[in-house]
Amino acid sequence: MQSCLRAPRSSGPGRACRGAACYIAAGRAQSARPLCGAGPGTGPAGDLYNMYKHDVKTGATNRMRSRGARPEGAGSADAGTRTRILEAARELVIEAGFRRFSIGKVAERAGVSRMTVYYQFGTRDELLRALFDHMAARGRLDRLQDVFEQPDPLDALEQFIDVFCGFWATDPAGMRRMRAWARVEGGGDEARERDRWRRQALDTIVRRIRERHAVPAEEGQDDVVSLLYALTSFESYEYLAEGGRSAAEVAALMKRAAREITGVGG
């Protein structure tokens, strides 16, 4: 039976997880084996990537509904306008930073009225949060779904690294600006949620590596996850790419380091 990767909303024995969070054991006749206990109030089952998409979409939709707007995808004209506004916002963030970033300037760059921007996003901060999601789509984070379908956790880890290196490489200037906004101008919660999700995915992958290969040692698992989390960050990618390395070359370096970190080697 082919396995797939599913991950809990929160890790640790006895903690509630959202959905049927599990990584199905390869070659077993049994169904999914949960990594954490499903407590009361758990939501519908779904893999980690789909949970992430659900959280982002639900948050955006709820914000739009709260001010009477239609959610993204309500019509092709709305979707096209929204994309044009987000691209204008991205260009302004890269060119001028956040101190000169405003709804009015974005509207002017996008060729729409201020009210259209307010209709779609509501506030400056909500527009910037939506820009995070837009950049994720541009960087093809949808490919993470393939990661969670890998039967071998080492293959999943390597593909995870490929996806994030590709993502970071898509728009390093925009990513640098957005993470600066997250650190110093109030967007920290949004960035931390995405980083928390990346760590959650790595925790699940490392658990399966230990089950398959008996490494890393259980007492060192959290340290391994922390090291992989730092390794796969944008900051690490940017540092390794400074010498002119391509995304593929950076990914190759990270994969070698990841094997040493997990204790698999070779």
Summary of the structure (lengths in Angstrom):
residues: 266
radius of gyration: 19.9
end to end distance: 27.1
largest distance: 59.5
contacts: 824
relative contact order: 0.11
helix: 65%
strand: 2%
